[in-house]
């Protein structure tokens, strides 16, 4: 009896508090109504162009016919996924995707960190800003322009690189027609375009380090190299770990647009990745069901990698990505 009476008294006390909280939230919402209204275009964009097309995923479970449409096509269940698993061509494409992504992570991920550390040590602001501008600029060029530029530079007949090789007495090399070189070209062009832009994140992280730490280290006799190793690098380590985990989440994104503008049938063996394979099969062979199944497989694996990265982030950084 006493327990029930106490519970009733607690509920009576909590009732007005909850009502006050609800009223305060409603007042807060009304006071920022104009800001919430600004969200409407973005939400509409997500709804129309991101979530509504998800209905097309059902094509992966059908023998889709463009004339019958989604509602009239035959339902085949997991047949497209069985075809995917037993496809030697897809296995090669999957391996290519992993290899190119692995190269980009191992070779390109540390470079923006090194660029940010080195730029932070530059004291001449004019020189520093000039270098930053130069290395940022390629990011704003489309892959069509960059691919055209490198196709001309690497051309076996008159390309700048092959002219230099001939001057050294070597034979011309068909970089974009040789499976042994194509992946190297993909990784190099990706680095040339994005390293400067990716360095911005680490430069911003360095700017957040307290200057008192550098002053105390200087008083203790630490030089600039030791300050970089024992203050700057540890200070941006949480950002490095976070960016690395996010990059792992995009492991199956090997750069579809980039490779589409660079490759050709001769280098499918080493350069064909999941994104380009979906494009070739879906539009080239008009096998929409199979290409949708491949795309769905890619999305599910990417989602699982991001979830895993978030869990790893909680353990390493004591906080989640989102």
TORLO-921259 format. One record per residue (C-alpha): y, x, z; residue number from 1; residue in three letters. Coordinates in nm, 2 decimals. Example, Ala and Ser with C-alpha at 12.3 -4.5 7.8 and 13.67 -1.06 7.14 Angstrom:
+--------+--------+--------+-----+------+
:     c2 :     c1 :     c3 :  nr : rest :
+--------+--------+--------+-----+------+
:  -0.45 :   1.23 :   0.78 :   1 :  ala :
:  -0.11 :   1.37 :   0.71 :   2 :  ser :
+--------+--------+--------+-----+------+
end
This chain:
+--------+--------+--------+-----+------+
:     c2 :     c1 :     c3 :  nr : rest :
+--------+--------+--------+-----+------+
:   0.00 :   0.00 :   0.00 :   1 :  unk :
:   0.23 :   0.28 :   0.09 :   2 :  unk :
:   0.15 :   0.47 :  -0.23 :   3 :  unk :
:   0.23 :   0.16 :  -0.45 :   4 :  unk :
:   0.55 :   0.10 :  -0.27 :   5 :  unk :
:   0.65 :   0.47 :  -0.32 :   6 :  unk :
:   0.57 :   0.44 :  -0.69 :   7 :  unk :
:   0.78 :   0.13 :  -0.73 :   8 :  unk :
:   1.07 :   0.30 :  -0.56 :   9 :  unk :
:   1.04 :   0.60 :  -0.79 :  10 :  unk :
:   1.02 :   0.38 :  -1.10 :  11 :  unk :
:   1.33 :   0.20 :  -0.98 :  12 :  unk :
:   1.51 :   0.53 :  -0.94 :  13 :  unk :
:   1.40 :   0.67 :  -1.27 :  14 :  unk :
:   1.48 :   0.35 :  -1.46 :  15 :  unk :
:   1.86 :   0.39 :  -1.45 :  16 :  unk :
:   1.83 :   0.77 :  -1.52 :  17 :  unk :
:   1.63 :   0.70 :  -1.84 :  18 :  unk :
:   1.88 :   0.44 :  -1.94 :  19 :  unk :
:   2.16 :   0.69 :  -1.89 :  20 :  unk :
:   1.98 :   0.95 :  -2.09 :  21 :  unk :
:   1.92 :   0.71 :  -2.38 :  22 :  unk :
:   2.29 :   0.60 :  -2.38 :  23 :  unk :
:   2.40 :   0.96 :  -2.37 :  24 :  unk :
:   2.18 :   1.05 :  -2.67 :  25 :  unk :
:   2.31 :   0.75 :  -2.86 :  26 :  unk :
:   2.67 :   0.85 :  -2.78 :  27 :  unk :
:   2.59 :   1.21 :  -2.90 :  28 :  unk :
:   2.44 :   1.07 :  -3.22 :  29 :  unk :
:   2.74 :   0.85 :  -3.29 :  30 :  unk :
:   2.99 :   1.13 :  -3.21 :  31 :  unk :
:   2.82 :   1.35 :  -3.48 :  32 :  unk :
:   2.75 :   1.07 :  -3.73 :  33 :  unk :
:   2.94 :   1.26 :  -4.01 :  34 :  unk :
:   2.72 :   1.56 :  -3.96 :  35 :  unk :
:   2.40 :   1.36 :  -3.98 :  36 :  unk :
:   2.53 :   1.19 :  -4.29 :  37 :  unk :
:   2.55 :   1.54 :  -4.45 :  38 :  unk :
:   2.18 :   1.57 :  -4.40 :  39 :  unk :
:   2.11 :   1.27 :  -4.63 :  40 :  unk :
:   2.13 :   1.46 :  -4.97 :  41 :  unk :
:   1.90 :   1.73 :  -4.84 :  42 :  unk :
:   1.65 :   1.48 :  -4.70 :  43 :  unk :
:   1.66 :   1.29 :  -5.03 :  44 :  unk :
:   1.59 :   1.61 :  -5.22 :  45 :  unk :
:   1.29 :   1.69 :  -5.00 :  46 :  unk :
:   1.16 :   1.34 :  -5.03 :  47 :  unk :
:   1.19 :   1.31 :  -5.41 :  48 :  unk :
:   1.10 :   1.66 :  -5.52 :  49 :  unk :
:   0.87 :   1.79 :  -5.25 :  50 :  unk :
:   0.69 :   1.50 :  -5.08 :  51 :  unk :
:   0.67 :   1.24 :  -5.36 :  52 :  unk :
:   0.49 :   1.47 :  -5.61 :  53 :  unk :
:   0.22 :   1.53 :  -5.35 :  54 :  unk :
:   0.06 :   1.21 :  -5.47 :  55 :  unk :
:  -0.05 :   1.41 :  -5.78 :  56 :  unk :
:  -0.29 :   1.61 :  -5.56 :  57 :  unk :
:  -0.55 :   1.33 :  -5.63 :  58 :  unk :
:  -0.58 :   1.48 :  -5.98 :  59 :  unk :
:  -0.78 :   1.76 :  -5.83 :  60 :  unk :
:  -1.05 :   1.51 :  -5.74 :  61 :  unk :
:  -1.06 :   1.34 :  -6.08 :  62 :  unk :
:  -1.15 :   1.41 :  -6.44 :  63 :  unk :
:  -0.79 :   1.35 :  -6.53 :  64 :  unk :
:  -0.70 :   1.21 :  -6.87 :  65 :  unk :
:  -0.34 :   1.21 :  -6.96 :  66 :  unk :
:  -0.37 :   0.88 :  -7.15 :  67 :  unk :
:  -0.56 :   0.70 :  -6.87 :  68 :  unk :
:  -0.32 :   0.83 :  -6.60 :  69 :  unk :
:  -0.40 :   0.88 :  -6.23 :  70 :  unk :
:  -0.51 :   0.53 :  -6.17 :  71 :  unk :
:  -0.74 :   0.51 :  -6.47 :  72 :  unk :
:  -0.91 :   0.85 :  -6.46 :  73 :  unk :
:  -1.26 :   0.90 :  -6.34 :  74 :  unk :
:  -1.31 :   1.01 :  -5.98 :  75 :  unk :
:  -1.54 :   1.31 :  -5.96 :  76 :  unk :
:  -1.49 :   1.42 :  -5.59 :  77 :  unk :
:  -1.53 :   1.79 :  -5.53 :  78 :  unk :
:  -1.66 :   1.87 :  -5.88 :  79 :  unk :
:  -1.35 :   2.07 :  -5.97 :  80 :  unk :
:  -1.37 :   2.28 :  -5.66 :  81 :  unk :
:  -1.74 :   2.36 :  -5.73 :  82 :  unk :
:  -1.63 :   2.46 :  -6.08 :  83 :  unk :
:  -1.36 :   2.68 :  -5.92 :  84 :  unk :
:  -1.60 :   2.85 :  -5.68 :  85 :  unk :
:  -1.85 :   2.93 :  -5.96 :  86 :  unk :
:  -1.59 :   3.05 :  -6.21 :  87 :  unk :
:  -1.60 :   3.42 :  -6.27 :  88 :  unk :
:  -1.26 :   3.41 :  -6.43 :  89 :  unk :
:  -1.11 :   3.25 :  -6.11 :  90 :  unk :
:  -1.28 :   3.52 :  -5.89 :  91 :  unk :
:  -1.11 :   3.79 :  -6.10 :  92 :  unk :
:  -0.78 :   3.61 :  -6.07 :  93 :  unk :
:  -0.82 :   3.57 :  -5.70 :  94 :  unk :
:  -0.89 :   3.95 :  -5.66 :  95 :  unk :
:  -0.59 :   4.03 :  -5.88 :  96 :  unk :
:  -0.37 :   3.82 :  -5.66 :  97 :  unk :
:  -0.49 :   3.99 :  -5.34 :  98 :  unk :
:  -0.46 :   4.34 :  -5.48 :  99 :  unk :
:  -0.11 :   4.29 :  -5.62 : 100 :  unk :
:   0.01 :   4.12 :  -5.29 : 101 :  unk :
:  -0.15 :   4.40 :  -5.09 : 102 :  unk :
:   0.03 :   4.67 :  -5.30 : 103 :  unk :
:   0.36 :   4.49 :  -5.25 : 104 :  unk :
:   0.31 :   4.46 :  -4.87 : 105 :  unk :
:   0.19 :   4.82 :  -4.82 : 106 :  unk :
:   0.44 :   4.99 :  -5.06 : 107 :  unk :
:   0.74 :   4.76 :  -5.06 : 108 :  unk :
:   0.76 :   4.62 :  -4.71 : 109 :  unk :
:   0.86 :   4.95 :  -4.53 : 110 :  unk :
:   1.13 :   5.05 :  -4.79 : 111 :  unk :
:   1.39 :   4.79 :  -4.69 : 112 :  unk :
:   1.35 :   4.90 :  -4.33 : 113 :  unk :
:   1.41 :   5.26 :  -4.43 : 114 :  unk :
:   1.71 :   5.16 :  -4.64 : 115 :  unk :
:   1.86 :   4.97 :  -4.35 : 116 :  unk :
:   1.80 :   5.26 :  -4.11 : 117 :  unk :
:   1.96 :   5.51 :  -4.35 : 118 :  unk :
:   2.26 :   5.29 :  -4.43 : 119 :  unk :
:   2.32 :   5.24 :  -4.06 : 120 :  unk :
:   2.37 :   5.62 :  -4.03 : 121 :  unk :
:   2.63 :   5.64 :  -4.30 : 122 :  unk :
:   2.98 :   5.67 :  -4.15 : 123 :  unk :
:   3.19 :   5.66 :  -4.47 : 124 :  unk :
:   3.24 :   5.29 :  -4.52 : 125 :  unk :
:   3.35 :   5.31 :  -4.88 : 126 :  unk :
:   3.03 :   5.50 :  -4.97 : 127 :  unk :
:   2.82 :   5.26 :  -4.76 : 128 :  unk :
:   2.96 :   4.95 :  -4.92 : 129 :  unk :
:   2.92 :   5.09 :  -5.27 : 130 :  unk :
:   2.56 :   5.17 :  -5.21 : 131 :  unk :
:   2.49 :   4.83 :  -5.06 : 132 :  unk :
:   2.65 :   4.66 :  -5.36 : 133 :  unk :
:   2.45 :   4.86 :  -5.61 : 134 :  unk :
:   2.12 :   4.80 :  -5.45 : 135 :  unk :
:   2.19 :   4.43 :  -5.39 : 136 :  unk :
:   2.29 :   4.35 :  -5.75 : 137 :  unk :
:   1.94 :   4.34 :  -5.91 : 138 :  unk :
:   1.85 :   4.04 :  -5.69 : 139 :  unk :
:   2.10 :   3.82 :  -5.87 : 140 :  unk :
:   1.94 :   3.89 :  -6.21 : 141 :  unk :
:   1.67 :   3.66 :  -6.34 : 142 :  unk :
:   1.32 :   3.79 :  -6.41 : 143 :  unk :
:   1.37 :   3.71 :  -6.78 : 144 :  unk :
:   1.66 :   3.96 :  -6.79 : 145 :  unk :
:   1.48 :   4.22 :  -6.58 : 146 :  unk :
:   1.16 :   4.19 :  -6.78 : 147 :  unk :
:   1.34 :   4.23 :  -7.11 : 148 :  unk :
:   1.51 :   4.54 :  -6.96 : 149 :  unk :
:   1.19 :   4.71 :  -6.85 : 150 :  unk :
:   1.00 :   4.61 :  -7.17 : 151 :  unk :
:   1.26 :   4.81 :  -7.36 : 152 :  unk :
:   1.27 :   5.10 :  -7.12 : 153 :  unk :
:   0.88 :   5.13 :  -7.11 : 154 :  unk :
:   0.83 :   5.06 :  -7.49 : 155 :  unk :
:   0.59 :   5.32 :  -7.64 : 156 :  unk :
:   0.81 :   5.34 :  -7.95 : 157 :  unk :
:   1.15 :   5.45 :  -7.85 : 158 :  unk :
:   1.15 :   5.35 :  -7.48 : 159 :  unk :
:   1.35 :   5.58 :  -7.25 : 160 :  unk :
:   1.05 :   5.66 :  -7.03 : 161 :  unk :
:   0.83 :   5.75 :  -7.32 : 162 :  unk :
:   1.10 :   5.96 :  -7.49 : 163 :  unk :
:   1.12 :   6.16 :  -7.17 : 164 :  unk :
:   0.74 :   6.20 :  -7.16 : 165 :  unk :
:   0.74 :   6.32 :  -7.52 : 166 :  unk :
:   1.02 :   6.56 :  -7.44 : 167 :  unk :
:   0.78 :   6.70 :  -7.17 : 168 :  unk :
:   0.50 :   6.73 :  -7.44 : 169 :  unk :
:   0.30 :   6.43 :  -7.32 : 170 :  unk :
:   0.17 :   6.14 :  -7.53 : 171 :  unk :
:   0.35 :   5.80 :  -7.52 : 172 :  unk :
:   0.20 :   5.55 :  -7.27 : 173 :  unk :
:   0.18 :   5.17 :  -7.33 : 174 :  unk :
:   0.26 :   5.07 :  -6.97 : 175 :  unk :
:   0.25 :   4.70 :  -7.04 : 176 :  unk :
:  -0.06 :   4.71 :  -7.25 : 177 :  unk :
:  -0.28 :   4.91 :  -7.02 : 178 :  unk :
:  -0.47 :   4.76 :  -6.73 : 179 :  unk :
:  -0.45 :   5.09 :  -6.55 : 180 :  unk :
:  -0.06 :   5.08 :  -6.54 : 181 :  unk :
:   0.03 :   4.72 :  -6.54 : 182 :  unk :
:   0.00 :   4.65 :  -6.16 : 183 :  unk :
:   0.21 :   4.96 :  -6.10 : 184 :  unk :
:   0.48 :   4.82 :  -6.32 : 185 :  unk :
:   0.47 :   4.49 :  -6.14 : 186 :  unk :
:   0.51 :   4.65 :  -5.80 : 187 :  unk :
:   0.78 :   4.89 :  -5.91 : 188 :  unk :
:   0.99 :   4.61 :  -6.08 : 189 :  unk :
:   0.95 :   4.39 :  -5.78 : 190 :  unk :
:   1.08 :   4.67 :  -5.55 : 191 :  unk :
:   1.37 :   4.75 :  -5.78 : 192 :  unk :
:   1.48 :   4.39 :  -5.78 : 193 :  unk :
:   1.43 :   4.29 :  -5.41 : 194 :  unk :
:   1.44 :   4.59 :  -5.18 : 195 :  unk :
:   1.82 :   4.59 :  -5.15 : 196 :  unk :
:   1.83 :   4.22 :  -5.08 : 197 :  unk :
:   1.55 :   4.24 :  -4.82 : 198 :  unk :
:   1.73 :   4.51 :  -4.64 : 199 :  unk :
:   2.01 :   4.27 :  -4.54 : 200 :  unk :
:   1.78 :   4.11 :  -4.27 : 201 :  unk :
:   1.72 :   4.45 :  -4.11 : 202 :  unk :
:   2.09 :   4.55 :  -4.14 : 203 :  unk :
:   2.18 :   4.23 :  -3.96 : 204 :  unk :
:   1.92 :   4.30 :  -3.69 : 205 :  unk :
:   2.06 :   4.65 :  -3.64 : 206 :  unk :
:   2.41 :   4.50 :  -3.60 : 207 :  unk :
:   2.28 :   4.30 :  -3.30 : 208 :  unk :
:   2.18 :   4.61 :  -3.10 : 209 :  unk :
:   2.42 :   4.68 :  -2.81 : 210 :  unk :
:   2.64 :   4.98 :  -2.88 : 211 :  unk :
:   2.62 :   5.08 :  -2.51 : 212 :  unk :
:   2.27 :   5.21 :  -2.57 : 213 :  unk :
:   2.39 :   5.45 :  -2.84 : 214 :  unk :
:   2.67 :   5.57 :  -2.61 : 215 :  unk :
:   2.44 :   5.63 :  -2.32 : 216 :  unk :
:   2.19 :   5.81 :  -2.55 : 217 :  unk :
:   2.47 :   6.03 :  -2.68 : 218 :  unk :
:   2.58 :   6.12 :  -2.33 : 219 :  unk :
:   2.22 :   6.22 :  -2.25 : 220 :  unk :
:   2.23 :   6.45 :  -2.55 : 221 :  unk :
:   2.02 :   6.25 :  -2.80 : 222 :  unk :
:   2.11 :   6.32 :  -3.16 : 223 :  unk :
:   2.13 :   6.06 :  -3.44 : 224 :  unk :
:   1.77 :   6.10 :  -3.54 : 225 :  unk :
:   1.65 :   6.04 :  -3.18 : 226 :  unk :
:   1.88 :   5.75 :  -3.15 : 227 :  unk :
:   1.73 :   5.60 :  -3.47 : 228 :  unk :
:   1.38 :   5.66 :  -3.35 : 229 :  unk :
:   1.42 :   5.55 :  -2.99 : 230 :  unk :
:   1.70 :   5.28 :  -3.00 : 231 :  unk :
:   1.74 :   5.14 :  -3.36 : 232 :  unk :
:   1.38 :   5.12 :  -3.46 : 233 :  unk :
:   1.25 :   4.96 :  -3.13 : 234 :  unk :
:   1.56 :   4.73 :  -3.13 : 235 :  unk :
:   1.46 :   4.58 :  -3.47 : 236 :  unk :
:   1.09 :   4.58 :  -3.40 : 237 :  unk :
:   1.07 :   4.21 :  -3.32 : 238 :  unk :
:   1.24 :   4.13 :  -3.66 : 239 :  unk :
:   1.00 :   4.37 :  -3.84 : 240 :  unk :
:   0.69 :   4.20 :  -3.68 : 241 :  unk :
:   0.83 :   3.85 :  -3.76 : 242 :  unk :
:   0.90 :   3.94 :  -4.13 : 243 :  unk :
:   0.56 :   4.10 :  -4.17 : 244 :  unk :
:   0.39 :   3.79 :  -4.03 : 245 :  unk :
:   0.59 :   3.57 :  -4.27 : 246 :  unk :
:   0.50 :   3.80 :  -4.56 : 247 :  unk :
:   0.13 :   3.77 :  -4.47 : 248 :  unk :
:   0.18 :   3.39 :  -4.50 : 249 :  unk :
:   0.28 :   3.44 :  -4.86 : 250 :  unk :
:  -0.02 :   3.66 :  -4.94 : 251 :  unk :
:  -0.13 :   3.45 :  -5.24 : 252 :  unk :
:   0.22 :   3.45 :  -5.39 : 253 :  unk :
:   0.20 :   3.76 :  -5.60 : 254 :  unk :
:   0.51 :   3.68 :  -5.81 : 255 :  unk :
:   0.42 :   3.42 :  -6.08 : 256 :  unk :
:   0.76 :   3.42 :  -6.25 : 257 :  unk :
:   0.77 :   3.79 :  -6.26 : 258 :  unk :
:   0.42 :   3.84 :  -6.41 : 259 :  unk :
:   0.47 :   3.55 :  -6.66 : 260 :  unk :
:   0.76 :   3.74 :  -6.82 : 261 :  unk :
:   0.58 :   4.07 :  -6.82 : 262 :  unk :
:   0.22 :   4.03 :  -6.90 : 263 :  unk :
:   0.01 :   3.94 :  -7.21 : 264 :  unk :
:  -0.35 :   3.87 :  -7.29 : 265 :  unk :
:  -0.44 :   4.24 :  -7.31 : 266 :  unk :
:  -0.37 :   4.28 :  -6.93 : 267 :  unk :
:  -0.52 :   3.95 :  -6.80 : 268 :  unk :
:  -0.80 :   4.16 :  -6.64 : 269 :  unk :
:  -0.55 :   4.33 :  -6.40 : 270 :  unk :
:  -0.24 :   4.11 :  -6.41 : 271 :  unk :
:  -0.35 :   3.75 :  -6.41 : 272 :  unk :
:  -0.28 :   3.59 :  -6.07 : 273 :  unk :
:  -0.33 :   3.24 :  -5.93 : 274 :  unk :
:   0.01 :   3.11 :  -6.03 : 275 :  unk :
:  -0.02 :   3.24 :  -6.39 : 276 :  unk :
:  -0.38 :   3.12 :  -6.41 : 277 :  unk :
:  -0.27 :   2.76 :  -6.31 : 278 :  unk :
:   0.00 :   2.78 :  -6.58 : 279 :  unk :
:  -0.24 :   2.90 :  -6.85 : 280 :  unk :
:  -0.52 :   2.65 :  -6.77 : 281 :  unk :
:  -0.30 :   2.35 :  -6.69 : 282 :  unk :
:  -0.06 :   2.38 :  -6.99 : 283 :  unk :
:  -0.25 :   2.60 :  -7.22 : 284 :  unk :
:  -0.59 :   2.44 :  -7.21 : 285 :  unk :
:  -0.46 :   2.11 :  -7.08 : 286 :  unk :
:  -0.72 :   2.11 :  -6.80 : 287 :  unk :
:  -0.50 :   1.94 :  -6.55 : 288 :  unk :
:  -0.77 :   1.86 :  -6.29 : 289 :  unk :
:  -0.90 :   2.21 :  -6.26 : 290 :  unk :
:  -0.55 :   2.37 :  -6.25 : 291 :  unk :
:  -0.45 :   2.12 :  -5.98 : 292 :  unk :
:  -0.76 :   2.21 :  -5.78 : 293 :  unk :
:  -0.67 :   2.58 :  -5.81 : 294 :  unk :
:  -0.31 :   2.51 :  -5.70 : 295 :  unk :
:  -0.44 :   2.30 :  -5.40 : 296 :  unk :
:  -0.67 :   2.58 :  -5.30 : 297 :  unk :
:  -0.38 :   2.82 :  -5.31 : 298 :  unk :
:  -0.16 :   2.59 :  -5.10 : 299 :  unk :
:  -0.43 :   2.53 :  -4.84 : 300 :  unk :
:  -0.50 :   2.90 :  -4.80 : 301 :  unk :
:  -0.13 :   2.98 :  -4.78 : 302 :  unk :
:  -0.08 :   2.70 :  -4.51 : 303 :  unk :
:  -0.37 :   2.85 :  -4.31 : 304 :  unk :
:  -0.22 :   3.20 :  -4.33 : 305 :  unk :
:   0.12 :   3.07 :  -4.21 : 306 :  unk :
:  -0.04 :   2.89 :  -3.92 : 307 :  unk :
:  -0.23 :   3.20 :  -3.83 : 308 :  unk :
:   0.09 :   3.40 :  -3.86 : 309 :  unk :
:   0.26 :   3.16 :  -3.62 : 310 :  unk :
:  -0.02 :   3.20 :  -3.37 : 311 :  unk :
:  -0.01 :   3.58 :  -3.40 : 312 :  unk :
:   0.37 :   3.56 :  -3.36 : 313 :  unk :
:   0.33 :   3.38 :  -3.03 : 314 :  unk :
:   0.10 :   3.66 :  -2.90 : 315 :  unk :
:   0.31 :   3.95 :  -3.02 : 316 :  unk :
:   0.66 :   3.82 :  -2.98 : 317 :  unk :
:   0.61 :   3.55 :  -2.72 : 318 :  unk :
:   0.76 :   3.29 :  -2.95 : 319 :  unk :
:   0.66 :   3.09 :  -3.25 : 320 :  unk :
:   0.80 :   3.12 :  -3.60 : 321 :  unk :
:   0.91 :   2.76 :  -3.59 : 322 :  unk :
+--------+--------+--------+-----+------+
end
